[in-house]
């Protein structure tokens, strides 16, 4: 018999049961559902809402049910949802006593509590994967401070930069992702249990006791909002979407930089694939898949936002659609973070090719303009003079570092011998000692800063 069948004169149709069921996906909540039920029944016993011995019997049986599920001897099947499954199994084992568990509780506040517990644990898990990824990037950066590569804007060579500075840019992105998840955790860490169906309960429950047992920092302040709030799910998936955006950007770079046209990066054979028809091919399938899966997580975000956008207060069955999007986003992000971290640990750089590319494309032109400004010329005039020099190089098949002083002085008498050094890529990189700049001292400071912030995040 279903938990709610007492009011009905006819059994529900099998097709309706199949359509309504959620056990096929919300089984993932079994651990959190049982944990919340144990806390709830302990509170019921301590407050003498039900006999203490009954509460202890229910709690002990729930522990046994959890153990049987964990060892695989109790298949999760034959119920409408995971909450019904647990309660039915409980009643099957201890009879009428098991029916006391649902006192002062509704499936509405029960599922909201389970989901918050699940998301809290998931945030910790994802942040652990992000920490591992940042540590990998820090290791790569530490090993490549001295190497130079071209930096790009509009996918055109812009200025020479440090390889480590480039790697640090992604570490900064992933640090922000950890901050976002940490902030999301604070809003998820609110217990709705005790809100019951939507109006609260007239039993003298102790919500703070239950919250303490479940390690919630806060309890919800409005029962109507508590049972219908899925903002935390949307926020979690948004955080996942941002992680995927950053992984996708990184993937795009790796795909480009590992191509024959660039040749900056080599992906290990262990993380590459070949072609079924072209024997010479070495394809970057891992970053391509990560890039593709980003759209999947964006779809999960769109799905949850669409679900919650038009739901009247309070609980509605639409909210059952929150879980598949949540679980899919979580699985995708964890999978992508794990394999991407492995891939990064097995890439190598062609530092000679990167440096040669950095020296091309007039990447030190800005240094010429800055030099003229330091000699007293207004920047706009310096910009124009430098542009004329670049045009001269293009027309005469020259590079900036191959021009002699005589040629420079044809464009401005402010030039002296120093300019011949200023246009070299290593001088250009080392000149940028500003915080966040490309000089080795600045890059090393950025590495220290990233390490310090990462450690602080996980101490808190």
N, C-alpha and C positions, 0 to 999 in steps of 0.2 A: 504493500500500500504506500502511495506517495505521501509525503509529509502534509500535503494540503488537500487531500481528497475528501475529507469529511463533509464538506459543503455540497459535493457534487453527487448527482444521481446516476451519471453514466461515466464509465472509464474513458480516458482520453484515447484518441485514435493513435495507432502505432506511428503513422506518418507525422502526427503532431508531436509525439514523444521524440521521434528522430530529429525533427526540426528544432525542438526546444532544448535538447540535451547539450551539455557543455563538457561532460566528463572526458570526452575525447581530447580536449585540450587543457581544461582546468585541473586535470589530474596533477599537473605540475605543482599545484598549491598544497598537495597532501601534507607535507611536512609542516608548513605554516598553519594550515587549518587545524591540525592536531595540536600544535604548540599553543595556538590561541584558545582552543577548547579546553586544554589542561589549565591554562591560566584562568579562564572564565569559571570553570567548575571549582577551582580552589577558592576563588573569591566567593562563590555561592556558598561554599561550606563554611568559610571563615565568618561570613556575615549571617550565618544560620538561616539563609533563605531556603536551603535544602539541608538535610541532616549531614553532619560532618562525615559520618561513616559512608554515606552514599556518595558524597563528593570524592572521598578517597578511593572508593571502589571504581568509580567512573574514571578517575585520573589514572589509576593503575592499569585499567583495561585499555585506555587510549595509548598508553606507553607500549603495551603489548601489540596493539594494532599497528602502531608505527614500526615496531621491530619486524613484524611479519611482512609489512610492505617493503621495508628496506632490504630484507633478505630474499624477496621475490616469491614468497609462499602465499601471498594474498594478492591476487590479480585485481587491478582497479577496473572493474566492469560491473554492469548490471544496475546502474543508478543514473539519475538525471544529471547529477553533478557531484563534485568531490565532497561537498558538505553533506549531501544526502547519503552518499556512500559510507562515510565515516559514521554517521549517526545510525544508519541501518545495521552496520557491522557491530557497533557498540551494543545496540538493543538485542541483536542476535546472540551476543555472548553473555549479557547479564540481565536480559529481560527488561521489565518495566523500569528498573532503576536507571537504565540508560536513557529513558525518555525524559529524565529530569535535566539532562544537559542543556536543553534548549530554553530553559527558564530564563526570562529577562534578556532574551536574545532573539534576533531575526536573522534570516539569511542575508538581509540587506546590510546590516552593520557587520555581519560575520564576513562576508566576501570582501567588503571594503577594508576590514582589518587584515585579512589574509593577504590581500593584494599589496597593502602598504608594507607588511613584513617582507614580502617577496621582493618588492622594489628596493627596500633598504638593503637587503642582502645583495641584490644584483648590482647596486651602485658601488658597494664595497668591492665586488668582484671586478667590475669594469675598471674602476680606478686602479686596482692592482695590476691589471693588464696595461693600463696607460703608464703607470710608474715603470714597469718593465721596459716598455717601448722607449720612454725618455732616457732611461739608464743606458740602453743600447745606443741611442743617439749621442749621449754624452761621451760614451766610449769612442764612437766614430769621430766626434768633434775633437777630442783630446789628441787623437792620432793624426789629425789633418790640419792643425793650426797653421802650419808653415806653407801649406799648398794654396795655389791661386787658381781660380776659375773665372769664367765670365759670368757676370750677373746680367739678367735680362729684364727689360720692360717691353711690352707689346711683342714678346717673343723675338726681340732684336737685341743684339749685344749692346749693353748699356755702359757698365763700368766693371773693372776688375774687382773681385771680392775674394775673401778667404773661403776655402771649402768648409772650414769649421763654422764660419759665420752663416753660411747657407744652411748647414745642418741645424744650427742653433735656432734658425727661424722656425723650423718645424717643432723643435722642443718647446718654443714659446707657445705655439698653437695648442699643443697637447697639454701643457700646463694650464692653459685657460679652460680646456675641456675638463680637467680634474676639478678646477675651481667651480665650474658650472654644475658638475655632478654633486659636489660637496654642498653647494647651495640648494640644489634640488633635494638632497637628503634632509635638510632642515625642515622643509615644507612637507616632506613625506613622513617625517617622524612625529606624526600626530595620530593618536589612537581614536578611531570612531566607535569602538565597541562600547555599548551602553546606549547608543542612539536608537537601538532596536529597529523597528520598521521605518520610522521617520519622526516619531513624536517623543522618543524617549521611553521610559518605563516607570511604572508606579512601584516597582520593587525597590527596596532600600539598598541598591548595589553600591559598591565602593569602586568607582571607576579608576581612581588613582592607584588603588592596590593592583588592579588588573594591568594598568599601564606600567607599573613598576615591574611586575612579573614578566612583562613582554618587552621590557627595556625601551618603552616609548618615552620621549622627553616631555611631550605635551599630550593633553586630551582635547578632543574637538569641543567647541563652544556652542555649536548650533546643530541639533540633531537632524534637521531638515537638510542642511548643507552637507553634513557628514556622510550620509548614506548615498548622496548623489554626486559627490565631488570626485572627478577623475582628472582634475588639473594636474595632479602629480604624475599621472600616467603620460599625459600629453607632454609635460615638461621633461620627463625622463626620455621619451622618444625624441624630443627636440634635441636634448643633449647628445643622444646617439647619432642623430642626423648631422650634428656639427662635427662630431668625431669622424663620421664617414666623409664629410666634405673635406676635412683636412687629409684623411687618408687618400681620398680621390685626387686631390691636388698633388700630393706626393707621388702617387701612382703615375699621374700624367708626366711628371718630371722624369721619373725612372724610365718610363716607356720611351720618351724622347731621348734622354741622355744615354740610354743603352743601345740606341739604334746605330747603324753604320754611319749615318750622316753626322752624328755627334761623337759617339765612341768614348764618352767620358766614363761610363759605368759599365761594369760587366756583372751580370747576374749569374750566380752559380748555376751549373747544369742541374743541380738538385732541385732548383726552383724555376726551371724553364721547361718548355715543351718544344717538340718539333712539328714538322708538317708531314701529313700522310702522303704528299706527292712531291714536295720540294726538299731534297735531302739536306740542303745547306742551311735550312731555316733553324733559328733559335728564337722562339717566341716568348714574350713576357706575359704569359697567361695569368700569373698570379696578380700583378698589378692591374691587368685589364679586368679581371674578375672583381677585384676590389672596387675599381671604378664603376663597373656595372652594378654591383650590389648596392652602391650608394643610392641609386634610384629606388631600390626596393625599400630601404629604410625611410626615404622621403615619402614613399607611398604609405608606409605604416603611420607616419605623422599625419598625413592628409586624412587617413582613415579615422584616427581617433578624434581629430579636430572636427571632422564632419559628423561623427557620432554625437559629440557633446554640444554641437552648435545650436540645436533646436529642441533640446529635451526640457519639458516643463518640470518644475519641482514636484515631487522629489525624485525617488527612485523610479526608473522605467527599465523595461527589459532590454532596451537598446544597449544598455551598459554592459550586457554580456559580450558585446563586440569589442570591449576594451582589451581582452586578454590575448587574442591571437595576434593583434598588432604589436602588443607589448612583447610577447614571447618571441615573435619573429625578429623584431628589432634587436632584442638582446642577443639572440643566437647569432644573428648576422654580424653584429659589432664584435662580439667576443671571438668569433671565428676569424674575422678580418684582422683584428689586432694581433691574434696569436700567430697567424701565418705571415703577416707583414713583419713582425718582429724577427721571425726566423729568417725571412728573406734579407732583411737589412744586415743581419749578422753574417751573411754570406755574400755580400757584394764587395767589389773592389773598384778602385778608381785608377784611371790612366791619368796620372797627375801631369805628365809631360804634355799630353794632348790638351788637357784642360788649360794649362798655362799658355800654350801656343794660341789657343782660341781666345783667351783673355787678352792677348796682345794684339789681336786683329780687330777689325771693325771700328778703329779709332776710339777705343774704349777709354782712353785717357784724355779725350778732348775737354772734358769738364775741368781737368787739372790745369789745362792751358788757360781757360777762362778765369779760373780762380787765381792763378798766378798773376794775370794781368790786373785783376782787382786788387791784389795785395801790393801791386806796383802803383796803384792810384787810379786806375781806369774804372769808370762806372761799369757795373756788371752787364748791362744791356749792350754797351759798346764792346765789352770784352767778348760777349756771346757772339756778336756779329763778326768780329775779327777772327775768332776761332772757327766759325763757320766757313769763312773765306779760306782759311788754312786747310780745312778738311776738303773743301772743293778742289783746291790746288792738288792735294794728294791724290784724289780720285782721278783727276784729269791727267796726272803725271805718273800714275801707278806707283805711288809712294806710300809709306807709312809714317806716322808722326815721329816715331823713334829713329827714323832713318834720315830725317831732314837735318841739315846743318844749320848752324847759328845764322849764317848769312841769309838763308831763305826765311827763317823766322823774322829777322829784322826787316825784311821787305814789307812785312805786314804791320810791324810796330817796333819803334826804337826802344820800347821798354824791355824787350827781350835781352837777356844776357846768358852767359854760359849755364846758369842754373837750370834753364828750361830743358836742356838736353838730358838732365837727370829726372826732372819732374814728369816727363812723358813716359818713363819706364813703368811697367805694370807693378813691379815690387815697390817702387817709390810711391806710386799712386795708392796702393793698398795701405802701406805703412803710414802714409800721411793722415789717414782718417782715424785719429786716436780718440775722437769723441765717444762718449758712452754709447754703445750699440754699433760702433763703427767697425771697419774692416781690419784695422791694425791688429797685429798679434796681441798686443797688450790689452786692447779693448775686447777682443774675442775671448781671451783667457778670463777676463773679468766677467764676461757674459756667461761663460761656462760655470764659473764659481757661483754666480747669481742664480743660475738655473738649478744647480745642485743644492744650494741653500734653500731655495723656495720649495723644491721638491721634498727635501727632508722635513721642512717645517709643515708642509701639508699633511704628511703622514704621521707626524708626532701629535698633531692635533686630533 
